[in-house]
Amino acid sequence: MKFMNKLKDIFKNSSLTGIFLAFVFGTLAGSFFNGGNDNNIFSTKLNSLAYSSEAKELILNSSPSEEIDFDLYWEVWDKIKSNYVDTNQLTDKELFYGSLRGLAESTEDPYTTFMDPDETKEFTDDLAGTFEGIGAEIGIRKDIPTVIAPLDGMPAQKAGLRAGDKIYAVDSEPTIGLSLNEIIKKIRGPKDTEVTLTIIRGEEKPNDIKITRSIIVTQSVKTEMRADGIYVVKVSNFNNDTQQLFNVAVNDILIKNPKGIILDLRNNPGGYLETSVSLASEWVEEGPVVAEQFNGNRRNEYPARGKARLKDFPTVVLVNQGSASASEILAGALRDYKLAKIVGETTYGKGSVQSLSDLSGGATLKITVAKWLTPAGDYINDKGLEPDVVVEMTMDDVDNERDPQLDKALEILKK
């Protein structure tokens, strides 16, 4: 532990702040733990990288580990380089990034992932609301890649993809054994190209859905003031533009003074936690919106920000199995404070919080750092939020453009 803490201090105080510690151990730490002449081998590899002299000295002079022999890393590296049948098609960078992906995946947490520079750009584009693909959020559910939410009006939704669809193949290649990032890479692609997803819906037989990729540009907040005096706010993501657009919607609501508000969070896969707290604070006047539970029983609460400009408007929140993460935080807060009725289907059930760490070379680590709890202490992971009023949406409803969930929300507000 002294060695770990000392190394953390070195990187914290050196010019290389932001370098992930596991980058050193998972990829660089090697023969030096056994001492002797092996130090010369590791020294050559270490000196080829830009680390502070203090860090190099500490690593080379550290005590051997009783549980882990990091020689094994370089042994595997060298054998792959020497013996792999298509070794000429491998690059050191691919091996290097692959080892870091494996390090993240060893947590067996689908939300802890290493992203290389290209994947980091794609992730950033997602949060900015512009990318090329099919327009659907994909996650891992019970070890099976699953559609969390098809985005409104995007190719995936138009082709018939639905929240909860299990993806068993992409272009006839099985998804079994592939990481989430690998699956997403196969699904994404240039606009005007096609991808075929083999999906299973409920107890139905496998079905191929062919989707033509497009440029996906999403505006995360859409509004409608209905003729019957009900104001509908559709929030599709908690992205970079959400808070500003929602503030515009709130100002419009205050001017038009509707009879009630429908907050539509269906097929909203989540996003920034801070944004969900900000939106919840438009109803919640005081008290915690959400609590984070870290390791070692450390706890952090996010209090309401005192705006509560919408607290006097009757509100119904629409959710379904595509409502996840930040949308569950918002719905859970309004439910616990009895500021809204929740209508629809049980939500996805993602009760964890991730942080993003910028790494050297433009890579990123997304790591699960906490569990989150609703204000009443409900941990919704894997079970989701149960709506106050359960209303299912069937395929027949979708095919005939009926929306019984919206109809129920309108019925509740008009009463």
C-alpha atoms as one frame of an Amber mdcrd trajectory, in Angstrom:
protein
   0.000   0.000   0.000   2.887   2.391   0.733   4.166   1.811  -2.774   0.731
   2.451  -4.309   0.178   5.609  -2.290   3.673   6.897  -3.022   3.202   6.356
  -6.751  -0.179   8.103  -6.656   1.462  11.115  -5.011   4.185  11.224  -7.653
   1.734  11.283 -10.531  -0.529  13.724  -8.752   2.329  16.185  -8.313   4.209
  15.652 -11.567   3.584  17.265 -14.932   1.757  14.098 -15.987  -1.395  14.735
 -13.961  -4.345  12.820 -15.312  -2.402   9.657 -16.168  -4.353   6.667 -14.949
  -2.465   4.645 -12.356  -3.458   1.330 -13.893  -1.770   2.491 -17.088   1.502
   2.026 -15.212   0.682  -1.247 -13.531  -1.508  -2.922 -16.155   0.698  -2.141
 -19.091   4.157  -1.123 -17.977   4.792  -3.055 -14.777   6.811  -6.120 -15.676
  10.046  -7.904 -14.884  11.210  -5.457 -12.219   9.168  -7.153  -9.459  11.540
 -10.111  -9.515  14.645  -7.990  -9.275  18.017  -9.168 -10.638  18.932  -8.754
 -14.288  15.269  -8.528 -15.287  15.392  -4.915 -14.166  17.477  -4.126 -17.239
  14.713  -5.429 -19.510  12.050  -3.382 -17.789  14.270  -0.327 -17.563  14.607
  -0.270 -21.360  10.833  -0.442 -21.806  10.161   2.115 -19.095  12.723   4.598
 -20.364  11.091   4.581 -23.791   8.030   6.240 -22.242   7.634   9.738 -20.853
   7.450   9.184 -17.097   9.118  11.237 -14.397  12.512  10.039 -13.145  11.110
   9.782  -9.618   8.351   7.403 -10.802  10.850   5.247 -12.714  13.136   4.979
  -9.699  10.253   4.053  -7.430   9.005   1.324  -9.782  12.429  -0.189 -10.386
  13.315  -0.290  -6.682   9.943  -1.523  -5.413   9.474  -4.705  -3.412   8.281
  -7.835  -5.250   4.600  -8.673  -5.057   3.714 -11.880  -3.267   0.447 -12.323
  -5.165   1.112 -10.996  -8.652   4.064 -11.552 -10.923   3.944  -8.816 -13.549
   6.524 -10.716 -15.608   3.491 -12.559 -16.928   2.310  -9.464 -18.791   5.484
  -9.167 -20.835   5.598 -12.933 -21.283   2.145 -12.894 -22.908   3.036  -9.794
 -24.934   6.208 -11.371 -26.324   4.546 -14.706 -27.131   1.743 -12.989 -29.046
   4.253 -10.894 -30.970   6.340 -13.976 -31.760   3.737 -16.666 -32.395   0.406
 -15.155 -33.416  -0.467 -16.318 -36.933  -1.259 -12.818 -38.228   1.324 -10.983
 -36.160   2.123  -8.690 -39.105  -1.428  -7.338 -38.827  -1.003  -6.470 -35.138
   0.338  -3.160 -33.947   1.805  -2.402 -30.556  -0.912   0.210 -30.096  -3.673
  -2.375 -30.666  -2.088  -4.747 -28.168  -1.580  -1.935 -25.725  -5.158  -0.587
 -25.928  -6.523  -4.130 -25.859  -4.744  -4.829 -22.570  -6.283  -1.696 -21.058
  -9.751  -2.747 -22.236  -9.191  -6.088 -20.546  -8.149  -4.331 -17.365 -11.413
  -2.384 -17.298 -13.509  -5.407 -18.268 -11.978  -7.460 -15.432 -14.288  -5.521
 -13.084 -17.188  -7.415 -14.715 -19.077  -4.129 -14.654 -20.550  -3.308 -18.092
 -20.309   0.433 -17.392 -16.581   0.470 -16.565 -14.819   0.751 -19.901 -11.570
   1.927 -21.437 -12.027   3.998 -24.611  -9.239   4.567 -27.090  -8.982   7.991
 -28.786 -11.426   7.040 -31.585 -13.957   5.662 -29.115 -13.502   8.741 -26.940
 -14.389  10.968 -29.895 -17.507   8.896 -30.588 -18.540   9.170 -26.942 -17.984
  12.940 -26.989 -20.015  13.219 -30.192 -22.837  11.314 -28.488 -22.959  13.831
 -25.648 -22.848  16.670 -28.164 -25.804  15.092 -29.959 -24.213  14.545 -33.391
 -22.900  11.268 -34.842 -23.411   8.753 -37.645 -25.224   5.515 -36.908 -28.706
   4.106 -36.314 -29.800   6.321 -33.421 -30.221   3.874 -30.540 -28.709   3.477
 -27.091 -27.326  -0.041 -26.529 -26.455  -1.588 -23.157 -25.737  -4.953 -21.572
 -28.632  -6.580 -19.709 -28.027  -9.956 -18.034 -24.947 -10.435 -20.245 -27.005
  -9.839 -23.415 -26.659  -6.695 -25.573 -30.006  -4.966 -25.322 -31.625  -1.899
 -26.861 -32.064   0.591 -24.025 -33.734   3.238 -26.139 -34.251   3.970 -29.848
 -34.127   7.731 -30.336 -37.286   9.418 -31.571 -37.468   9.823 -35.340 -34.120
   8.148 -35.941 -33.446   5.178 -38.309 -33.570   2.539 -35.551 -37.035   3.606
 -34.436 -38.301   3.953 -38.010 -37.071   0.439 -38.798 -39.023  -0.970 -35.846
 -36.351  -1.410 -33.169 -37.809  -1.185 -29.651 -36.522  -0.761 -26.110 -35.838
  -4.203 -24.650 -34.940  -5.880 -27.951 -32.049  -8.312 -27.447 -29.343  -8.150
 -30.121 -28.009 -11.618 -30.968 -26.129 -10.776 -34.153 -24.876  -7.814 -36.183
 -24.647  -8.488 -39.926 -24.958 -12.238 -39.158 -22.005 -12.141 -36.730 -23.042
 -13.327 -33.229 -22.603 -10.819 -30.427 -21.811 -13.517 -27.860 -18.377 -12.892
 -26.352 -18.090  -9.346 -27.728 -17.695  -6.328 -25.468 -20.231  -3.516 -25.593
 -17.737  -1.252 -27.371 -17.088  -3.928 -30.018 -20.813  -4.322 -30.647 -21.369
  -0.575 -30.925 -18.466  -0.305 -33.387 -20.104  -2.916 -35.601 -23.490  -1.203
 -35.454 -22.168   2.259 -36.190 -20.943   3.283 -39.606 -21.102   5.903 -42.343
 -24.442   7.371 -43.334 -26.396   5.692 -46.153 -24.872   2.277 -45.366 -26.925
  -0.634 -44.049 -26.597  -2.817 -40.963 -28.733  -5.834 -40.088 -29.514  -6.611
 -36.463 -30.812 -10.029 -35.463 -33.055  -9.398 -32.490 -35.278 -11.377 -30.144
 -38.275  -9.630 -28.651 -39.832 -11.306 -25.642 -40.721 -14.905 -26.494 -40.724
 -14.311 -30.243 -38.423 -16.032 -32.716 -35.263 -14.245 -33.935 -35.998 -11.513
 -36.426 -33.702  -9.569 -38.759 -34.134  -5.796 -38.839 -32.306  -3.943 -41.598
 -31.441  -0.337 -40.767 -29.944   2.355 -42.995 -27.480   4.481 -41.039 -27.758
   8.246 -41.082 -26.357  11.378 -39.485 -27.881  11.468 -36.030 -28.526  14.969
 -34.748 -30.509  15.073 -31.548 -32.074  17.977 -29.703 -32.622  16.626 -26.228
 -35.682  18.709 -25.259 -38.875  19.132 -27.299 -42.051  20.864 -26.163 -45.705
  21.143 -27.130 -48.463  23.306 -25.689 -51.592  21.304 -26.434 -54.954  22.842
 -27.259 -56.433  21.207 -24.136 -54.118  23.244 -21.898 -51.598  20.483 -21.119
 -47.891  21.208 -21.676 -45.761  18.259 -22.855 -41.995  18.274 -22.356 -40.089
  15.423 -24.021 -36.519  14.941 -22.704 -34.683  12.340 -24.803 -31.206  12.585
 -23.200 -29.334  14.458 -20.502 -26.707  15.875 -22.838 -24.743  19.079 -23.320
 -27.788  21.047 -24.527 -30.380  19.720 -22.066 -30.149  22.211 -19.223 -30.306
  25.275 -21.475 -33.206  23.915 -23.540 -35.130  22.857 -20.433 -34.713  26.326
 -18.941 -36.284  27.756 -22.099 -39.174  25.292 -21.676 -39.691  26.310 -18.033
 -39.856  29.997 -18.969 -42.426  29.137 -21.650 -44.488  27.161 -19.127 -44.510
  30.088 -16.689 -45.774  32.396 -19.441 -48.463  30.032 -20.785 -49.575  28.753
 -17.354 -50.872  25.317 -18.444 -53.351  23.165 -16.499 -50.681  20.517 -16.073
 -47.351  19.167 -17.305 -46.454  15.836 -18.880 -42.726  15.112 -18.526 -41.969
  12.411 -21.091 -38.822  10.453 -20.168 -39.606   7.377 -22.246 -36.616   5.920
 -24.103 -34.318   8.371 -22.328 -31.081   6.435 -21.647 -29.640   9.057 -19.286
 -26.542  11.247 -19.323 -25.153  13.801 -16.896 -26.140  13.340 -13.238 -25.755
  17.072 -12.543 -28.285  17.834 -15.286 -30.848  15.471 -13.783 -30.407  17.229
 -10.416 -30.895  20.607 -12.084 -34.107  19.493 -13.805 -35.496  17.864 -10.648
 -34.861  21.142  -8.805 -37.526  22.792 -10.949 -40.028  20.783  -8.862 -38.132
  19.881  -5.662 -37.747  22.897  -3.381 -35.465  21.433  -0.715 -33.906  18.167
   0.372 -31.680  15.703  -1.516 -32.504  14.884  -5.135 -30.183  11.877  -5.207
 -27.521  10.315  -2.987 -24.296   8.641  -4.079 -22.923   5.703  -2.084 -19.168
   5.219  -2.552 -16.928   2.447  -1.287 -16.075   2.593   2.402 -19.649   3.777
   3.144 -18.792   7.314   2.055 -21.953   9.126   0.997 -22.625  12.264  -0.993
 -25.999  13.956  -1.380 -27.034  16.333  -4.169 -29.487  18.834  -2.657 -32.219
  20.596  -4.609 -31.146  23.991  -5.854 -34.128  25.918  -4.569 -35.745  26.925
  -7.855 -38.922  24.811  -7.725 -40.617  26.991 -10.352 -42.850  24.079 -11.433
 -43.834  22.694  -8.018 -47.407  24.012  -8.197 -48.162  22.518 -11.608 -49.844
  19.072 -11.572 -47.300  16.771 -13.240 -47.265  13.283 -14.737 -43.993  11.585
 -15.678 -44.028   9.016 -18.491 -41.452   6.185 -18.299 -40.784   2.816 -19.924
 -38.066   0.176 -19.960 -35.942   2.528 -22.062 -35.855   5.109 -19.250 -32.481
   4.673 -17.567 -29.897   6.282 -15.306 -30.353  10.062 -15.093 -33.988   9.811
 -16.203 -34.585   7.361 -13.334 -32.942   9.823 -10.937 -35.353  12.568 -12.036
 -38.438  10.324 -11.978 -37.420   8.811  -8.630 -37.045  12.228  -7.001 -40.449
  13.462  -8.190 -42.019  10.189  -7.074 -40.461  10.212  -3.593 -41.461  13.817
  -2.934 -44.959  13.103  -4.305 -44.620  15.895  -6.838 -45.716  13.779  -9.805
 -47.533  10.605 -10.791 -45.356   8.079 -12.629 -47.154   6.397 -15.564 -45.990
   3.701 -17.977 -43.753   0.656 -17.574 -40.983  -0.360 -15.150 -37.789   1.518
 -15.983 -34.461   0.006 -17.048 -32.802  -0.122 -13.628 -29.342   1.477 -13.848
 -28.391   2.495 -10.329 -24.724   3.363 -10.744 -22.694   6.507 -11.397 -19.701
   6.717 -13.724 -16.901   9.257 -13.863 -14.770  10.078 -16.891 -10.979  10.290
 -16.603  -8.955  11.809 -19.433  -5.893   9.687 -20.144  -2.747  10.348 -22.120
  -2.957  10.142 -25.903  -6.623  11.166 -26.039  -7.988   7.996 -24.423 -10.620
   7.941 -21.680 -11.596   5.698 -18.787 -15.256   5.497 -17.811 -15.399   3.899
 -14.393 -18.242   3.115 -12.004 -17.489   5.073  -8.834 -20.739   4.905  -6.878
 -24.235   3.549  -6.507 -27.042   6.059  -6.407 -30.166   6.068  -4.242 -33.449
   7.953  -4.548 -34.298  10.464  -1.794 -36.219   7.704   0.033 -33.157   5.408
  -0.125 -34.376   3.174  -2.964 -31.577   1.392  -4.870 -33.125   0.676  -8.267
 -30.274  -1.190  -9.969 -31.576  -4.116 -12.092 -35.120  -3.733 -10.704 -35.997
  -0.255 -12.011 -38.694   2.137 -10.845 -42.237   0.801 -10.650 -44.750   3.326
 -12.024 -47.700   4.462  -9.931 -49.959   3.577 -12.838 -48.870   0.693 -15.078
 -49.772   1.116 -18.736 -48.111  -1.110 -21.341 -47.413  -0.136 -24.919 -48.018
  -3.047 -27.310 -46.696  -3.564 -30.827 -50.250  -3.131 -32.063 -50.320   0.280
 -30.380 -47.055   1.225 -32.072 -48.151  -0.050 -35.485 -51.413   1.903 -35.274
 -49.797   5.028 -33.802 -51.688   4.792 -30.527 -50.200   6.029 -27.255 -52.163
   4.648 -24.287 -49.505   5.903 -21.858 -49.930   9.497 -23.015 -53.703   9.030
 -22.989 -53.583   7.902 -19.345 -51.399  10.889 -18.400 -53.903  13.259 -20.017
 -56.759  11.521 -18.220 -55.056  11.934 -14.841 -54.299  15.622 -15.388 -57.783
  16.470 -16.680 -59.336  15.022 -13.555
